[in-house]
Amino acid sequence: MPDEMPLCILLLGASGVFGSRLAERLAPEPGIALTLAGRRREPLVMVRDRIGGGAIRILDRDWIEARDLAGYDLVIDAAGPFQNSGTKLVEAALEAGIDYVDLADGREWVVGFAERFDQRARLAGVRLVTGASSIPALSHAALDELTAGWQRIDSIRIGIFPGNRAPRGLSVVEAILSYAGKPFRVFRNGEWRDDWGWGRLHRTDAGPAGKRWASACDTPEQDLLVNRYKPSASAEKMIRYNIARTDVMPRLRRPRVGRVRMKDERVAIDDLFFRPPT
C-alpha cells in the first residue's frame, strides 16, 4: 500500500519562545512535514539546526496572502502578541481553505473570535481554533476535569506563576505590558467591576509551591470563565511575571526607570521598567 501523505504544517513565529518549543515537539512526530516560518532567517536556522531539520520560509503574518498557504494542511500562529492583532492570517486561511490554530491570549481577540469567524469557517469547511495555549485551553481543560459532575460553582481563581528561569520572548513581554495600568472588567462579588492591569498586588497560596505574588491581568478568562462555568460569586485570573534583564528589554520601545502607579495603587511591574545597560 502507498505511504500516507504527511500532514503539512506551517508554523509562524517558529523562532519565538512558544513557537520554538512547539517546533521541538512537532519535529519528531511521524507523518508531519514541518515548515518553520518567521520574519528573520537567522533565528529560524537556529531552530532548524536544533530540531534536526525542517523547511524554512520568510513570512510576516501581517502581510501574508492565501497563495502563501498553498500546499499546507494547517497553519499555526505562534507569533503574537495577539493584543490588537490583525486578521490577515485568518483571512488567508479561510480563502486558502486550510485549518488554523493560534496560541492567542489577547482578551478581545479570543472572546470575539467565534462571532467574527465561525459562520465563515463553517461555510468554507475550515476549522479555526484560538487560545490553544496555557490560557485558556489548558486552564479550561483542568477546570473541566476538576468540576465534572458539580451542580454549582461559586468562585474561580486561576493563577499562573512562571519560574524566574523561564524564557521571555519579545512578544510575551509586549503582551503582558499592553494592559499594564489600564482598566478592564472583572467579575467579582457577583457583579462586573473595573480593575487595573497588574494592580492589586498580593500574596496568594500556591499549594506545595508556597506563597507567590500575584496581580490582576486582562486575559480571555475574565470573560470565558463566567460564560462557561457560570460562577455565582467571582471568576478571576491572576498572574505574576518577573522579567530579568535580558536582551529583550532594550528592544522595548519606551524603557523607563521607576514604579508605575494607577489611582494610588502600585502596579505589580516595578521590576519591569528600567533603563537598559549601555
Contacts in CASP RR format, 6 or more apart in sequence:
PFRMAT RR
TARGET T0000
AUTHOR 0000-0000-0000
METHOD contacts of the structure
MODEL  1
MPDEMPLCILLLGASGVFGSRLAERLAPEPGIALTLAGRRREPLVMVRDR
IGGGAIRILDRDWIEARDLAGYDLVIDAAGPFQNSGTKLVEAALEAGIDY
VDLADGREWVVGFAERFDQRARLAGVRLVTGASSIPALSHAALDELTAGW
QRIDSIRIGIFPGNRAPRGLSVVEAILSYAGKPFRVFRNGEWRDDWGWGR
LHRTDAGPAGKRWASACDTPEQDLLVNRYKPSASAEKMIRYNIARTDVMP
RLRRPRVGRVRMKDERVAIDDLFFRPPT
4 31 0 8 1.000
6 31 0 8 1.000
6 32 0 8 1.000
6 33 0 8 1.000
7 31 0 8 1.000
7 32 0 8 1.000
7 33 0 8 1.000
7 73 0 8 1.000
7 74 0 8 1.000
8 33 0 8 1.000
8 35 0 8 1.000
8 71 0 8 1.000
8 72 0 8 1.000
8 73 0 8 1.000
8 74 0 8 1.000
9 26 0 8 1.000
9 32 0 8 1.000
9 33 0 8 1.000
9 34 0 8 1.000
9 35 0 8 1.000
9 72 0 8 1.000
9 73 0 8 1.000
9 74 0 8 1.000
9 75 0 8 1.000
9 76 0 8 1.000
10 35 0 8 1.000
10 37 0 8 1.000
10 57 0 8 1.000
10 59 0 8 1.000
10 69 0 8 1.000
10 72 0 8 1.000
10 74 0 8 1.000
10 75 0 8 1.000
10 76 0 8 1.000
11 19 0 8 1.000
11 22 0 8 1.000
11 23 0 8 1.000
11 26 0 8 1.000
11 34 0 8 1.000
11 35 0 8 1.000
11 36 0 8 1.000
11 37 0 8 1.000
11 76 0 8 1.000
11 78 0 8 1.000
12 37 0 8 1.000
12 38 0 8 1.000
12 59 0 8 1.000
12 61 0 8 1.000
12 64 0 8 1.000
12 75 0 8 1.000
12 76 0 8 1.000
12 77 0 8 1.000
12 78 0 8 1.000
12 79 0 8 1.000
12 89 0 8 1.000
13 19 0 8 1.000
13 37 0 8 1.000
13 38 0 8 1.000
13 61 0 8 1.000
13 77 0 8 1.000
13 78 0 8 1.000
13 79 0 8 1.000
13 80 0 8 1.000
14 20 0 8 1.000
14 22 0 8 1.000
14 23 0 8 1.000
14 36 0 8 1.000
14 37 0 8 1.000
14 38 0 8 1.000
14 44 0 8 1.000
14 47 0 8 1.000
14 78 0 8 1.000
15 36 0 8 1.000
15 38 0 8 1.000
15 40 0 8 1.000
15 43 0 8 1.000
15 44 0 8 1.000
15 46 0 8 1.000
15 47 0 8 1.000
16 43 0 8 1.000
16 78 0 8 1.000
16 169 0 8 1.000
16 171 0 8 1.000
17 167 0 8 1.000
17 168 0 8 1.000
17 169 0 8 1.000
17 171 0 8 1.000
17 172 0 8 1.000
18 78 0 8 1.000
18 103 0 8 1.000
18 133 0 8 1.000
18 172 0 8 1.000
19 78 0 8 1.000
19 103 0 8 1.000
20 47 0 8 1.000
20 50 0 8 1.000
22 76 0 8 1.000
22 78 0 8 1.000
22 103 0 8 1.000
23 34 0 8 1.000
23 36 0 8 1.000
23 47 0 8 1.000
23 51 0 8 1.000
24 50 0 8 1.000
24 51 0 8 1.000
26 32 0 8 1.000
26 34 0 8 1.000
27 34 0 8 1.000
27 51 0 8 1.000
27 52 0 8 1.000
27 53 0 8 1.000
27 54 0 8 1.000
33 55 0 8 1.000
34 54 0 8 1.000
34 55 0 8 1.000
35 54 0 8 1.000
35 55 0 8 1.000
35 56 0 8 1.000
35 57 0 8 1.000
35 72 0 8 1.000
36 44 0 8 1.000
36 47 0 8 1.000
36 48 0 8 1.000
36 54 0 8 1.000
36 55 0 8 1.000
36 56 0 8 1.000
36 57 0 8 1.000
37 44 0 8 1.000
37 56 0 8 1.000
37 57 0 8 1.000
37 58 0 8 1.000
37 59 0 8 1.000
38 44 0 8 1.000
38 57 0 8 1.000
38 58 0 8 1.000
38 59 0 8 1.000
38 60 0 8 1.000
38 79 0 8 1.000
39 58 0 8 1.000
39 59 0 8 1.000
39 60 0 8 1.000
40 58 0 8 1.000
41 56 0 8 1.000
41 58 0 8 1.000
44 56 0 8 1.000
44 58 0 8 1.000
45 56 0 8 1.000
48 54 0 8 1.000
48 56 0 8 1.000
57 68 0 8 1.000
59 68 0 8 1.000
61 77 0 8 1.000
61 79 0 8 1.000
61 88 0 8 1.000
61 89 0 8 1.000
62 86 0 8 1.000
62 88 0 8 1.000
63 88 0 8 1.000
64 88 0 8 1.000
64 89 0 8 1.000
64 92 0 8 1.000
65 92 0 8 1.000
66 92 0 8 1.000
66 93 0 8 1.000
66 95 0 8 1.000
66 96 0 8 1.000
67 96 0 8 1.000
68 92 0 8 1.000
69 75 0 8 1.000
69 92 0 8 1.000
69 93 0 8 1.000
69 96 0 8 1.000
69 98 0 8 1.000
70 96 0 8 1.000
71 98 0 8 1.000
72 96 0 8 1.000
72 98 0 8 1.000
73 98 0 8 1.000
73 99 0 8 1.000
74 98 0 8 1.000
74 99 0 8 1.000
74 100 0 8 1.000
74 101 0 8 1.000
75 89 0 8 1.000
75 92 0 8 1.000
75 93 0 8 1.000
75 98 0 8 1.000
75 99 0 8 1.000
75 100 0 8 1.000
75 101 0 8 1.000
76 100 0 8 1.000
76 101 0 8 1.000
76 102 0 8 1.000
76 103 0 8 1.000
77 89 0 8 1.000
77 100 0 8 1.000
77 101 0 8 1.000
77 102 0 8 1.000
77 103 0 8 1.000
77 104 0 8 1.000
78 102 0 8 1.000
78 103 0 8 1.000
79 171 0 8 1.000
80 103 0 8 1.000
80 104 0 8 1.000
80 171 0 8 1.000
80 175 0 8 1.000
81 106 0 8 1.000
81 171 0 8 1.000
81 172 0 8 1.000
81 174 0 8 1.000
81 175 0 8 1.000
81 178 0 8 1.000
82 102 0 8 1.000
82 103 0 8 1.000
82 104 0 8 1.000
82 105 0 8 1.000
82 106 0 8 1.000
82 109 0 8 1.000
82 110 0 8 1.000
82 175 0 8 1.000
83 106 0 8 1.000
83 107 0 8 1.000
83 108 0 8 1.000
83 109 0 8 1.000
83 174 0 8 1.000
83 175 0 8 1.000
83 178 0 8 1.000
83 179 0 8 1.000
84 108 0 8 1.000
84 178 0 8 1.000
85 104 0 8 1.000
85 106 0 8 1.000
85 109 0 8 1.000
87 116 0 8 1.000
89 100 0 8 1.000
90 100 0 8 1.000
90 117 0 8 1.000
90 128 0 8 1.000
93 99 0 8 1.000
93 100 0 8 1.000
93 126 0 8 1.000
93 128 0 8 1.000
94 100 0 8 1.000
94 117 0 8 1.000
94 120 0 8 1.000
94 121 0 8 1.000
94 124 0 8 1.000
94 126 0 8 1.000
94 128 0 8 1.000
97 124 0 8 1.000
97 125 0 8 1.000
97 126 0 8 1.000
98 126 0 8 1.000
99 126 0 8 1.000
99 127 0 8 1.000
99 128 0 8 1.000
99 129 0 8 1.000
100 126 0 8 1.000
100 127 0 8 1.000
100 128 0 8 1.000
100 129 0 8 1.000
101 128 0 8 1.000
101 129 0 8 1.000
101 130 0 8 1.000
101 132 0 8 1.000
102 129 0 8 1.000
102 130 0 8 1.000
102 131 0 8 1.000
102 132 0 8 1.000
103 131 0 8 1.000
103 132 0 8 1.000
103 133 0 8 1.000
104 110 0 8 1.000
104 113 0 8 1.000
104 130 0 8 1.000
104 131 0 8 1.000
104 133 0 8 1.000
104 220 0 8 1.000
105 131 0 8 1.000
105 133 0 8 1.000
105 135 0 8 1.000
105 136 0 8 1.000
105 175 0 8 1.000
105 219 0 8 1.000
105 220 0 8 1.000
106 175 0 8 1.000
106 219 0 8 1.000
106 220 0 8 1.000
107 184 0 8 1.000
107 218 0 8 1.000
107 219 0 8 1.000
107 220 0 8 1.000
107 222 0 8 1.000
107 223 0 8 1.000
109 130 0 8 1.000
109 220 0 8 1.000
110 130 0 8 1.000
110 131 0 8 1.000
110 136 0 8 1.000
110 220 0 8 1.000
110 224 0 8 1.000
111 220 0 8 1.000
111 223 0 8 1.000
111 224 0 8 1.000
113 128 0 8 1.000
113 130 0 8 1.000
117 128 0 8 1.000
118 128 0 8 1.000
121 127 0 8 1.000
121 128 0 8 1.000
131 137 0 8 1.000
131 220 0 8 1.000
134 160 0 8 1.000
135 158 0 8 1.000
135 160 0 8 1.000
135 219 0 8 1.000
135 220 0 8 1.000
135 221 0 8 1.000
135 237 0 8 1.000
136 219 0 8 1.000
136 220 0 8 1.000
136 221 0 8 1.000
136 224 0 8 1.000
139 158 0 8 1.000
139 221 0 8 1.000
139 237 0 8 1.000
140 224 0 8 1.000
140 228 0 8 1.000
143 156 0 8 1.000
143 158 0 8 1.000
143 225 0 8 1.000
143 229 0 8 1.000
147 153 0 8 1.000
147 229 0 8 1.000
152 232 0 8 1.000
153 229 0 8 1.000
153 230 0 8 1.000
153 231 0 8 1.000
153 232 0 8 1.000
154 231 0 8 1.000
154 232 0 8 1.000
154 233 0 8 1.000
155 231 0 8 1.000
155 232 0 8 1.000
155 233 0 8 1.000
155 234 0 8 1.000
155 235 0 8 1.000
156 225 0 8 1.000
156 229 0 8 1.000
156 231 0 8 1.000
156 234 0 8 1.000
156 235 0 8 1.000
156 236 0 8 1.000
157 204 0 8 1.000
157 234 0 8 1.000
157 235 0 8 1.000
157 236 0 8 1.000
157 237 0 8 1.000
157 238 0 8 1.000
158 221 0 8 1.000
158 225 0 8 1.000
158 236 0 8 1.000
158 237 0 8 1.000
158 238 0 8 1.000
159 204 0 8 1.000
159 206 0 8 1.000
159 214 0 8 1.000
159 237 0 8 1.000
159 238 0 8 1.000
159 239 0 8 1.000
160 237 0 8 1.000
160 238 0 8 1.000
160 239 0 8 1.000
160 240 0 8 1.000
161 206 0 8 1.000
161 209 0 8 1.000
161 212 0 8 1.000
161 214 0 8 1.000
161 239 0 8 1.000
161 240 0 8 1.000
162 240 0 8 1.000
162 241 0 8 1.000
162 242 0 8 1.000
163 242 0 8 1.000
164 242 0 8 1.000
164 244 0 8 1.000
168 243 0 8 1.000
168 244 0 8 1.000
168 246 0 8 1.000
168 248 0 8 1.000
169 248 0 8 1.000
170 248 0 8 1.000
170 251 0 8 1.000
170 252 0 8 1.000
173 243 0 8 1.000
173 248 0 8 1.000
173 249 0 8 1.000
173 252 0 8 1.000
173 272 0 8 1.000
174 252 0 8 1.000
176 198 0 8 1.000
176 217 0 8 1.000
176 239 0 8 1.000
176 241 0 8 1.000
177 252 0 8 1.000
177 269 0 8 1.000
177 272 0 8 1.000
179 197 0 8 1.000
179 198 0 8 1.000
179 217 0 8 1.000
179 218 0 8 1.000
180 197 0 8 1.000
180 198 0 8 1.000
180 260 0 8 1.000
180 267 0 8 1.000
180 269 0 8 1.000
180 272 0 8 1.000
181 196 0 8 1.000
181 197 0 8 1.000
181 198 0 8 1.000
181 199 0 8 1.000
181 260 0 8 1.000
181 262 0 8 1.000
181 267 0 8 1.000
182 196 0 8 1.000
182 197 0 8 1.000
182 218 0 8 1.000
183 194 0 8 1.000
183 195 0 8 1.000
183 196 0 8 1.000
183 197 0 8 1.000
184 194 0 8 1.000
184 195 0 8 1.000
184 196 0 8 1.000
184 197 0 8 1.000
184 216 0 8 1.000
184 218 0 8 1.000
184 222 0 8 1.000
185 192 0 8 1.000
185 193 0 8 1.000
185 194 0 8 1.000
185 195 0 8 1.000
185 222 0 8 1.000
185 223 0 8 1.000
186 192 0 8 1.000
186 193 0 8 1.000
186 194 0 8 1.000
186 195 0 8 1.000
186 216 0 8 1.000
186 222 0 8 1.000
186 236 0 8 1.000
187 193 0 8 1.000
187 222 0 8 1.000
187 225 0 8 1.000
187 226 0 8 1.000
187 231 0 8 1.000
187 234 0 8 1.000
187 235 0 8 1.000
187 236 0 8 1.000
188 195 0 8 1.000
188 233 0 8 1.000
188 234 0 8 1.000
188 236 0 8 1.000
189 233 0 8 1.000
189 234 0 8 1.000
190 232 0 8 1.000
190 233 0 8 1.000
190 234 0 8 1.000
195 216 0 8 1.000
196 216 0 8 1.000
196 262 0 8 1.000
196 263 0 8 1.000
196 265 0 8 1.000
196 267 0 8 1.000
197 215 0 8 1.000
197 216 0 8 1.000
197 217 0 8 1.000
197 218 0 8 1.000
197 262 0 8 1.000
197 267 0 8 1.000
198 215 0 8 1.000
198 216 0 8 1.000
198 217 0 8 1.000
198 260 0 8 1.000
198 267 0 8 1.000
198 268 0 8 1.000
198 269 0 8 1.000
199 215 0 8 1.000
199 216 0 8 1.000
199 262 0 8 1.000
199 265 0 8 1.000
199 266 0 8 1.000
199 267 0 8 1.000
199 268 0 8 1.000
200 215 0 8 1.000
200 216 0 8 1.000
200 265 0 8 1.000
201 213 0 8 1.000
201 214 0 8 1.000
201 215 0 8 1.000
201 266 0 8 1.000
201 267 0 8 1.000
201 268 0 8 1.000
202 213 0 8 1.000
202 214 0 8 1.000
202 215 0 8 1.000
203 211 0 8 1.000
203 212 0 8 1.000
203 213 0 8 1.000
203 214 0 8 1.000
204 211 0 8 1.000
204 212 0 8 1.000
204 213 0 8 1.000
204 214 0 8 1.000
204 238 0 8 1.000
205 211 0 8 1.000
206 212 0 8 1.000
212 240 0 8 1.000
213 240 0 8 1.000
213 268 0 8 1.000
214 238 0 8 1.000
214 239 0 8 1.000
214 240 0 8 1.000
214 268 0 8 1.000
215 238 0 8 1.000
215 239 0 8 1.000
215 240 0 8 1.000
215 267 0 8 1.000
215 268 0 8 1.000
216 236 0 8 1.000
216 238 0 8 1.000
217 237 0 8 1.000
217 238 0 8 1.000
217 239 0 8 1.000
219 237 0 8 1.000
219 239 0 8 1.000
221 235 0 8 1.000
221 237 0 8 1.000
222 235 0 8 1.000
222 236 0 8 1.000
222 237 0 8 1.000
225 231 0 8 1.000
225 235 0 8 1.000
225 237 0 8 1.000
226 235 0 8 1.000
229 235 0 8 1.000
240 268 0 8 1.000
242 271 0 8 1.000
243 249 0 8 1.000
243 271 0 8 1.000
243 272 0 8 1.000
245 274 0 8 1.000
245 276 0 8 1.000
245 277 0 8 1.000
249 255 0 8 1.000
249 274 0 8 1.000
249 276 0 8 1.000
250 276 0 8 1.000
255 273 0 8 1.000
255 274 0 8 1.000
255 275 0 8 1.000
255 276 0 8 1.000
256 273 0 8 1.000
256 274 0 8 1.000
256 275 0 8 1.000
257 273 0 8 1.000
257 274 0 8 1.000
257 275 0 8 1.000
258 270 0 8 1.000
258 273 0 8 1.000
258 274 0 8 1.000
259 266 0 8 1.000
259 267 0 8 1.000
259 270 0 8 1.000
259 273 0 8 1.000
260 266 0 8 1.000
260 267 0 8 1.000
260 269 0 8 1.000
260 270 0 8 1.000
260 273 0 8 1.000
261 267 0 8 1.000
END
